[in-house]
Amino acid sequence: MTTTPGARPAEEAPLAALAGLFASAAAERYLGEEITQAHHMLQAAALAERSGAAPALVAAALLHDIGHVLPGAGDERHSDDGAALLGEWFGPEVTEPVRLHVAAKRYLCAVEPSYHETLSSESLRTLAYQGGPMGLPEVRAYEAEPYGRDAVDVRRWDDRAKDPRARVHGFDHYRPLLAGLVRPGGSTDSVRASAGLSAATDSGRPDQPGGRGAHRPAGEVPRLSERGGESVRHPV
């Protein structure tokens, strides 16, 4: 098992769980994109790093789609599920951009007409299911979110992180950064259980599906698809 130099046991446990989820994500691919889920998230983190983003925002970019690879998770709630999982270990400076990164797409479509043209065909298709561009009341509510601007940054990196030829660091590169952000006293056993994870996660193997942490917000898109036993994750 890979460990993080200088990390305390309370920091190492969530890092091991996340490493296991990234190992699972290496076998997941986006429908319509020639990349794996892990490659996509690592690309987003690399873009955040290159932009000089703060460590918490690099972590949010790295983990923004972690909800997609939780055992038993549905695409329609991945941002909420991911934020709920991460909330046991990290503060809102990490979890809120993760929670809001889908809403940020709808926001940008409303306030920046040219943004719509930058979306992939799959992101355009899922936009309709997610409610389309925000109306004015939603825009105002979004702009009142303390981490709304950070989520917009994550969203832009998310949209660009779909190059199958991009060379990126592996998950271990980000272990020290993540260790520095882990909150003291965070639960590990309860979160691992709710995510369907066991000690097997430490060797990179997710356990059997378990419960999920967040309720479905009203009006969100139902699960899009699972085809032929292969989990298909749509770019959102």
N, C-alpha and C positions, 0 to 999 in steps of 0.2 A: 504494500500500500504506500502510495506517495504521501509524504508529510511535508508540512511547511516549516522551514527553519524559524525558530523563535516563537512559533505559535503555541499557545496554551491549549490544554485539552478541550476547554470550552469553546475555543476557536476552531480547533481541528475537526470536531464532530460535524458542524455544518458544512465545512469545506469538503469533507469526505462524502457527505450526502450529495452536495452539488456536483462533485466530480462524477459520482455515479450517474446522476441525471444527464450530464454531458456525454458520458459514454453511451447512454441510451439514445441521446439526440444525434449521435454520429451515424445511427442507422435510420434516422427519420429524414424524410425529404419533403420539401415544399412541392405541392402540386403546381406544375407549370414553371418551376424553377429548377435549374440543374445544380442545385446545391443541397447539402444536408442542413438539418435544423441547427446542428452544432456549428457548422461552418458559417452559417448566417449570423448567429449570435457572436461568434468570435470576430467576424468582419465588423459588426457594429461596434464592438469594443475597441477594435483597432482604429476605426475612424474617430471614435471619441478620444482615444489617446493622442492621435495625431493632431487633433484640434486643440489640445491643451486643456481638456475638460478636467474638472475636479475629480478626485478619486471616486466619490460617491456616484457621480454621473457616469464615469467609466463602468462602474459596477452595474448601474441600472441598464446601460446599453448591453453589457455582457449577459445580463439575466432577464432581459425584457420579455423573451418568449419562453421562459422556463416553464410556465404553466402549460405549454403545449405538450411537454413530455412527462408530466405527472401521470402516473398510472391511473387509467380510467378517466382522465380529464377530457373535456369536450372543447372544441375550438371556440365555441361561442362565449366561453367564460375564462379563457386562458389568462387574460390580463388580471382579472380578479383573483383567480386561483393562484397565479404566480405571486401576486402581491401578498395574499394571505399566508402563503408558505414562507416567503421571505421576511414577513413581519415578525416572525419569532426570533429572527437573528439580526435583522438590520433595522435602522431607523427610517423615518419617512423620506429622508433625502435619497434613499435607494428605492423604497417600495412605492412611493407615490408616482414617480415617472413611469414605473412599470405598470401600475394600475391605470394610468391615464394615456398610455401610448396609443391605444385604439381611438379614444376620444380625440386625441390630438390630430389624427388623420381627418376626422370629420370637421374639426375646427379649422384646419388649414384649407380644406376644400371650400369653406365658407368665406374665409377672409383673404385668401390668396388665390385668385382665379388660375394663375399659371401653375399652381401646385398640382392641380388635377391632371395636367398633362404629363407629370413626372411619374405617375403611378403605373405599376405593372398591370397587365390585363387582369390578373387574379385579384389584385388589390382593388381595382375598379369594380370587379364583379361583387366582391364582398362588401364594398362600400354601400351598395343598395340594401343589403341585409342588415347592415349596422345602423341604418337610419338616414344615410345620405348626408350631405352637408348640413351643418348645424343651422338652426334658425337663430334669430337675433337673441331671444331669451337664453338659449343654450350657449351662444357665444359669450354673452355677458357673464353667465355662471362659470363658464370655463376660465375666462380671464380673471375671475376672482379666486381661482385655485392657487394656493401658494406655490405649487410645483408645476403649474401649467406650462411655464416657459421651458423648464427643464424637460418636460415630456415632449414638447415640440422639438427640442434638440435630439432627443432619443428617436423620435419619429423620423426625422430627416436621415439620421444614420441608419435606421432600420430600412428605409426605402432604398438607400444606396448599397446596402450590404447583401447583394445578390450576384456577385461576380464569381463564377465557378473557378476562375483562374487566380483569384486573389490568394496571396500567401499570407498566412496569419500565424500568430503565436498560438500554442495550445492552451488548454485551461490552466495548466500548472503555472504559466507565466503570471496569471492574475491571483494566485493564491496569497502572496504577501499583501497585495492591495485589499483583498477581501478580508483577510485576517485583521487588518487594521480598522475595519469598519464593523466587525461583529460586536454587537452590544453585550455587555456583561449580564449574566443572569438569564439569557434567553433559553427557552426550552429546546431540547433536542429530541428527546424520546417521543414526546407528544406529536411533534411535527413530522418526524420520520414515520410514525404510525399513521397519521392522517394522510400522508402522501403515499402510503403503501410501501414504505421503504423498510428494510431490515439491515442487519449487519452485513448482508450480502452486498449492499450498496457500496461499501468501502472497497470492494474489489471490482466495482464498475458494473454490477449486475443488479438491475431493479428487481424487487420482489413482486409478489402478487398485487393486483390492483387493490386500492383501499379507498377510503373516503376522500372527499374534497372539501376545501375549506370555506368557499364563499357561496352565497346564494346567487341565483341568476337575477341580474337587474331586469326590470320590466322592459320589454321591447327589444331585448337582444336577440341576435340571430340564433336559430336552433342549430344543432350539430349539422355540419355540412355533409360529411361523408366518411365512410370507412369502406374501402374497396378490397375485396379478395383477401381479407385477412391482413393486408398491409395498411398500417395507419397512414392516412393521407392528411397532411397539415397544409391548410390554405394560407397563403401570405395575407396577413391582416395587419 
